[in-house]
Amino acid sequence: MPRPPNYNHERKERERIKAAKKAEKLAAKAAKKQSETDEAEPRTEEEKAE
């Protein structure tokens, strides 16, 4: 006789995979934003005063 399915485990695995994908996307987004700010021209003293 086969074992009954463990729905709680399956649901937790789906949620874990989903959370890992979300974290990976957020990390990529943060890295992209950081690289854009690094490439931006530094502000001049006059712009900083405003």
C-alpha positions in Angstrom: 0.0 0.0 0.0 1.5 3.4 -1.0 2.2 6.0 1.6 -0.3 8.9 1.9 0.9 12.2 0.4 2.5 14.7 2.8 0.8 17.9 1.6 2.3 20.1 4.3 5.8 19.1 3.2 5.0 19.7 -0.4 3.5 23.2 0.4 6.5 24.1 2.5 8.9 23.1 -0.3 7.0 25.2 -2.9 7.1 28.2 -0.5 10.8 27.7 0.2 11.6 27.6 -3.6 9.4 30.7 -4.1 11.1 32.6 -1.3 14.5 31.7 -2.7 13.6 33.0 -6.2 12.2 36.2 -4.7 15.4 36.7 -2.7 17.5 36.1 -5.8 15.5 38.7 -7.8 15.7 41.2 -5.0 19.5 40.7 -4.8 19.8 41.2 -8.6 17.7 44.3 -8.4 19.8 45.7 -5.6 23.0 44.9 -7.4 21.7 46.6 -10.6 20.7 49.7 -8.6 24.1 49.8 -6.9 25.9 49.6 -10.2 23.8 52.4 -11.6 24.6 54.7 -8.7 28.4 53.8 -9.0 28.3 54.7 -12.7 26.6 58.0 -12.1 28.7 61.2 -12.1 29.7 62.5 -8.7 27.9 65.6 -7.7 29.8 68.9 -7.8 30.2 71.0 -4.6 27.6 73.5 -6.0 25.0 70.8 -6.5 25.6 69.4 -3.0 25.0 72.9 -1.5 21.5 73.1 -3.1 
